[in-house]
Amino acid sequence: MKRAALYMRVSSLDQHPETQLLDLRQMAAQRGYEIAREYTDRISGAKARRPGLDDLMRDARRGRFDVVLVWASDRIARSVKHFLELLDELNRLQIEFISFREQIDTGGPLGRAIVVIIGAIAELERNLIIERVRAGMRRARLERRHIGRRRLEIDREAILRDRHRGQSLGQLARNYNASRTTIHRVLREQASTSHDLSECSLPVPKGVEKTVP
């Protein structure tokens, strides 16, 4: 009898994984699997760290189950790339992957073929995105348009005036809709400029002839 690991993920604490769990338990019973452990994450799909998935992969490397059941592929993976990486590692560990919604089963020839097709499509998509970005940049250069984020326009004199009046970096950042780093850079540049000017205006020592460059 194969040992199965069930993985569920919901996007927030307000949602419950029971719907996914019932479907996966039913699938395991129909296929005659023994449920080794159930793993659950209550976290957004974009988050890199998932404690439940981390535990699942740790147990997979220890050989504690033979097949992974998920309700849908997007429940277990953050992206197509992450999905393929997971499938590749599970395949190397000789662990099957079954998705309830997509009916993907890597234990059979059709499931393995689907994985290969998904990988090819993902690579094609990446290449198309790269080519579109490059084409857009070439067109922007030909049309002499700015590429990238434009420089933030702020009133430097007003920032310096308000700083002299005692406003903090946080207050300045909020008032001028800028980051604290930007405000700090403006003040630092002004301090550097003031220092240079003070050096240029130093009095010439007595007995030394002042030269004009």
C-alpha positions as CSV (number, residue, x, y, z in Angstrom):
1,M,0.0,0.0,0.0
2,K,1.4,3.4,-1.0
3,R,1.8,6.1,1.7
4,A,0.3,9.4,0.7
5,A,1.0,13.0,1.9
6,L,-1.9,15.4,1.6
7,Y,-1.1,19.1,1.1
8,M,-3.6,21.9,1.5
9,R,-3.2,25.7,1.3
10,V,-5.6,28.5,1.8
11,S,-4.8,32.2,1.3
12,S,-5.8,33.7,4.6
13,L,-6.9,32.8,8.2
14,D,-10.5,33.5,7.2
15,Q,-10.6,30.5,4.8
16,H,-10.7,26.9,5.8
17,P,-8.9,23.9,4.1
18,E,-11.7,21.4,4.9
19,T,-13.1,21.5,1.3
20,Q,-9.7,20.5,-0.1
21,L,-9.1,18.0,2.7
22,L,-12.4,16.1,2.0
23,D,-11.6,15.8,-1.7
24,L,-8.1,14.6,-1.1
25,R,-9.1,12.1,1.6
26,Q,-11.7,10.7,-0.8
27,M,-9.2,10.4,-3.6
28,A,-6.7,8.6,-1.3
29,A,-9.4,6.2,-0.2
30,Q,-10.5,5.5,-3.8
31,R,-6.9,4.7,-4.8
32,G,-6.2,2.6,-1.7
33,Y,-3.5,4.9,-0.3
34,E,-2.6,5.1,3.4
35,I,-2.5,8.7,4.5
36,A,0.9,9.2,6.1
37,R,0.4,12.9,7.1
38,E,-1.6,16.0,6.2
39,Y,0.2,19.3,5.7
40,T,-1.6,22.7,5.7
41,D,-0.5,26.3,5.0
42,R,-2.6,29.4,5.7
43,I,-0.6,31.9,3.7
44,S,-0.7,33.9,0.5
45,G,0.5,32.1,-2.7
46,A,3.1,34.7,-3.4
47,K,4.9,34.1,0.0
48,A,8.3,32.4,-0.4
49,R,8.3,30.7,3.0
50,R,5.6,28.1,3.7
51,P,6.1,26.0,6.9
52,G,3.7,23.3,5.8
53,L,5.4,22.8,2.4
54,D,8.8,23.0,4.0
55,D,7.8,20.1,6.3
56,L,6.4,18.1,3.4
57,M,9.6,18.4,1.4
58,R,11.7,17.6,4.5
59,D,9.7,14.4,5.0
60,A,9.9,13.6,1.3
61,R,13.7,13.6,1.5
62,R,13.4,11.2,4.5
63,G,11.3,8.8,2.4
64,R,8.2,9.0,4.7
65,F,5.6,8.7,1.8
66,D,5.4,7.6,-1.8
67,V,2.9,10.0,-3.3
68,V,1.8,13.7,-2.8
69,L,-1.8,14.6,-3.2
70,V,-2.8,18.3,-3.8
71,W,-6.2,19.9,-4.6
72,A,-4.7,22.0,-7.3
73,S,-1.2,22.8,-8.7
74,D,-1.4,26.5,-7.7
75,R,-2.0,25.4,-4.1
76,I,1.5,24.0,-3.8
77,A,3.6,26.2,-6.1
78,R,4.2,30.0,-6.2
79,S,4.8,30.0,-10.0
80,V,5.3,27.7,-12.9
81,K,9.0,27.7,-12.3
82,H,8.5,26.7,-8.6
83,F,6.0,24.1,-9.7
84,L,8.5,22.5,-12.1
85,E,11.3,22.6,-9.5
86,L,9.0,20.8,-7.0
87,L,8.1,18.1,-9.6
88,D,11.7,17.7,-10.5
89,E,12.7,17.1,-6.9
90,L,9.8,14.7,-6.2
91,N,10.7,12.8,-9.4
92,R,14.3,12.4,-8.2
93,L,13.0,11.1,-4.9
94,Q,10.8,8.7,-6.8
95,I,7.6,10.3,-5.3
96,E,4.5,10.6,-7.4
97,F,2.5,13.8,-7.7
98,I,-1.2,13.9,-8.1
99,S,-3.4,17.0,-8.6
100,F,-7.1,16.6,-7.9
101,R,-8.4,19.5,-10.0
102,E,-6.1,19.2,-13.1
103,Q,-6.0,15.4,-12.9
104,I,-2.2,15.3,-13.2
105,D,-0.7,12.0,-12.2
106,T,3.1,11.7,-12.7
107,G,2.9,8.0,-12.0
108,G,1.5,7.4,-15.5
109,P,2.9,8.2,-18.9
110,L,0.3,10.9,-19.6
111,G,1.1,12.7,-16.4
112,R,4.9,12.7,-17.2
113,A,4.1,14.0,-20.7
114,I,2.0,16.9,-19.3
115,V,5.0,17.8,-17.0
116,V,7.3,18.0,-20.1
117,I,4.7,20.1,-22.0
118,I,4.3,22.5,-19.0
119,G,8.1,22.9,-18.9
120,A,8.3,23.7,-22.6
121,I,5.5,26.2,-22.4
122,A,7.1,27.9,-19.3
123,E,10.4,28.3,-21.2
124,L,8.6,29.7,-24.2
125,E,6.8,32.2,-22.1
126,R,10.0,33.4,-20.4
127,N,11.6,33.8,-23.8
128,L,8.6,35.8,-25.1
129,I,8.7,38.1,-22.1
130,I,12.4,38.8,-22.6
131,E,12.0,39.5,-26.3
132,R,9.0,41.9,-25.6
133,V,11.0,43.8,-23.0
134,R,14.0,44.1,-25.4
135,A,11.8,45.2,-28.3
136,G,10.1,47.9,-26.1
137,M,13.5,49.2,-25.0
138,R,14.7,49.4,-28.6
139,R,11.6,51.3,-29.6
140,A,12.0,53.7,-26.7
141,R,15.6,54.5,-27.6
142,L,14.6,55.1,-31.3
143,E,11.9,57.5,-30.1
144,R,14.3,59.1,-27.6
145,R,11.9,58.3,-24.7
146,H,13.1,57.9,-21.1
147,I,13.7,54.3,-20.0
148,G,13.1,53.4,-16.4
149,R,11.7,55.4,-13.4
150,R,11.8,59.1,-13.8
151,R,13.7,61.2,-11.3
152,L,11.6,62.4,-8.4
153,E,11.0,66.1,-8.5
154,I,11.0,67.7,-5.1
155,D,11.4,71.2,-3.7
156,R,14.9,71.0,-2.1
157,E,14.9,74.5,-0.8
158,A,11.6,73.9,1.0
159,I,12.9,70.7,2.5
160,L,16.0,72.5,3.8
161,R,13.9,75.4,5.1
162,D,11.6,73.0,7.0
163,R,14.5,71.0,8.3
164,H,16.0,74.2,9.8
165,R,12.6,74.8,11.4
166,G,13.0,71.5,13.3
167,Q,11.0,69.0,11.3
168,S,12.1,65.4,11.6
169,L,13.0,63.1,8.7
170,G,9.7,61.3,9.1
171,Q,7.7,64.5,9.0
172,L,9.6,65.7,5.9
173,A,9.1,62.4,4.1
174,R,5.3,62.5,4.8
175,N,5.0,66.2,3.8
176,Y,6.9,65.9,0.5
177,N,5.7,62.4,-0.4
178,A,9.2,61.0,-0.5
179,S,11.1,58.3,1.3
180,R,13.3,59.0,4.4
181,T,16.3,57.9,2.2
182,T,15.5,60.6,-0.3
183,I,15.2,63.2,2.3
184,H,18.4,62.1,3.9
185,R,20.2,62.3,0.6
186,V,19.0,65.9,-0.1
187,L,20.2,67.0,3.4
188,R,23.5,65.2,2.9
189,E,24.1,66.8,-0.5
190,Q,23.3,70.2,0.9
191,A,25.8,69.6,3.8
192,S,28.5,68.5,1.4
193,T,27.9,71.6,-0.8
194,S,28.0,73.9,2.2
195,H,31.3,72.3,3.3
196,D,32.9,72.9,-0.1
197,L,31.7,76.5,-0.2
198,S,33.1,77.1,3.3
199,E,36.5,75.8,2.2
200,C,36.6,78.0,-0.9
201,S,35.8,81.1,1.3
202,L,38.5,80.5,3.9
203,P,40.6,83.7,4.6
204,V,44.1,83.7,3.1
205,P,46.8,83.6,5.8
206,K,48.8,86.8,6.2
207,G,51.9,86.9,4.0
208,V,50.5,84.4,1.5
209,E,49.6,85.7,-1.9
210,K,46.2,84.6,-3.1
211,T,46.2,83.0,-6.5
212,V,43.4,82.8,-8.9
213,P,43.1,79.4,-10.7
